[in-house]
Amino acid sequence: MTMRVEDTPAIAASALARQIDDHGFAVIPDYVGRADLDEAQAFVRKNVAAAGNNYTMFSGSEQLDGTFLRDLGRSDDFVNLCRGIYKAGTHRNPPNVEFYQILRCLSGTGAAEHSMRFHYDSYVLTALIPILMPVNGQRGNLIVLPNNRTIRKYYISNLCDKMLIENSWSQKIYRRAYANRQGKMVSIAMRPGSLYFFWGYRSLHTNEPCDPNEIRSTALFHYADPHADSSLKRFLRKP
């Protein structure tokens, strides 16, 4: 289930949205050029080493100089593609908002701590680019239970969902279900440099564990928080 961007971006976005609806995710293979990917991989290796070969994370793009990730979130082609997927998948006008951007680097003892933690994203669309994936041992595949909830009208409903999922009892149930290959969970073996999309808000997801001697690094671009205007959310997040 792969495709490349077509000449007409609107058509490509519609096709990608249909794939996400039908299969839980969509992918544009080899989206990142080899030179750009090499630079990003060197950046990740350097910073993981500086962190003692352990987990590290970057939020935003300010610290990503020297990589394509510094400017991708402001690229017209990338922005318009994500907005088009959002519009085709939700039948709503895409909001004029910036991405919430993260670069996660799993390695060492921190890899296990940040794996197999099922959750929903706070943003409707998640775009993910693997920078490095393990080639030995456990590979850290992306696990998705596709589209198992709707976009909640009220933030309080979203909070209830999170409380039901993000507790130790529920986590054990979902981990056991995945281990026994129960239900409709999809395991996605990702290729560095390809671009993956899924409905992060609507799909329960996590990543498999990865070998602690390897690096699993993914760049995440989250788009469109449906509860951005919630007064309750603002109140709960006050310092």
C-alpha positions, -999 to +999 in steps of 0.1 A: +000+000+000+023+028-013+019+057-035+037+088-047+025+123-048+006+129-080+008+160-102-024+175-087-018+179-049-056+178-042-059+144-058-029+131-039-043+144-006-077+128-013-061+095-021-039+095+010-069+104+032-088+074+017-059+051+024-058+063+060-096+057+063-094+023+047-061+009+061-052+030+091-022+047+075-008+059+042+028+063+031+048+082+005+080+061+000+114+078-001+099+113+005+133+126+018+163+128-005+194+107+004+216+137+012+190+153+035+184+120+052+222+114+057+225+148+074+195+142+097+209+107+106+243+122+115+225+149+136+206+121+155+237+100+161+257+129+174+230+140+199+222+105+211+259+100+218+259+134+236+230+121+257+250+090+268+236+068+241+202+072+257+168+087+250+167+123+238+140+145+223+137+179+205+105+199+206+101+224+178+125+232+150+149+257+166+176+232+175+175+213+143+198+235+122+218+215+096+188+192+089+159+193+065+136+192+096+145+228+104+123+241+076+100+212+065+072+224+087+071+257+068+075+242+033+045+251+011+044+217-005+044+198+029+020+222+046-005+222+016-003+184+015-012+180+052-039+206+049-053+188+019-054+154+037-071+171+067-097+186+045-104+154+025-105+133+057-126+156+079-146+176+054-137+207+073-117+237+063-081+232+075-071+256+102-042+280+095-020+268+124+015+257+127+026+221+133+035+208+168+069+192+159+089+166+178+120+146+170+122+115+192+154+094+196+150+061+214+181+043+225+197+027+256+177+022+288+153+049+279+140+030+248+119+006+269+104+034+290+091+052+259+077+021+242+044+002+243+026+032+259-008+033+240-022+068+236-042+092+214-025+123+200-040+157+207-039+166+170-061+152+142-034+144+117+000+129+125+028+130+098+058+108+107+092+105+090+115+078+104+151+091+105+168+060+119+152+025+125+169-004+142+183-031+119+191-056+146+170-070+174+136-055+181+127-030+153+104-006+171+075-009+146+047+016+148+015+000+162-019+015+152-054+006+162-069+025+133-097+050+136-113+035+167-129+068+179-144+099+164-133+135+169-149+145+202-170+176+202-160+186+237-126+185+253-140+169+284-149+138+263-114+137+251-101+138+287-124+109+296-110+089+267-074+096+279-082+086+315-097+053+303-067+045+282-037+060+300-038+039+332-019+008+341-048-016+338-059-005+303-023-005+292-019-041+303-050-051+284-039-035+251-003-048+254-017-083+260-041-079+230-012-069+208+010-097+220-018-122+212-025-104+179-061-098+189-083-072+173-074-049+144-040-035+154-016-029+126+021-033+129+040-010+105+076-017+097+088+018+087+116+028+063+138+058+070+130+087+047+095+077+039+065+098+050+037+082+069+003+096+078-024+084+102-052+100+122-033+104+154-063+118+173-086+090+163-062+060+164-048+044+195-011+039+188+024+033+202+057+018+191+071-016+197+103-018+219+135-014+201+170-028+207+187-007+233+220-008+214+203+007+183+186+040+176+149+045+167+145+081+157+113+096+142+103+131+133+066+139+141+045+167+127+012+171+145-015+191+128-048+206+140-058+204+176-097+202+176-098+215+212-074+245+207-102+269+217-113+250+248-115+272+279-113+240+300-081+230+283-065+264+288-076+263+325-061+229+332-028+238+315-022+270+335+011+269+354 
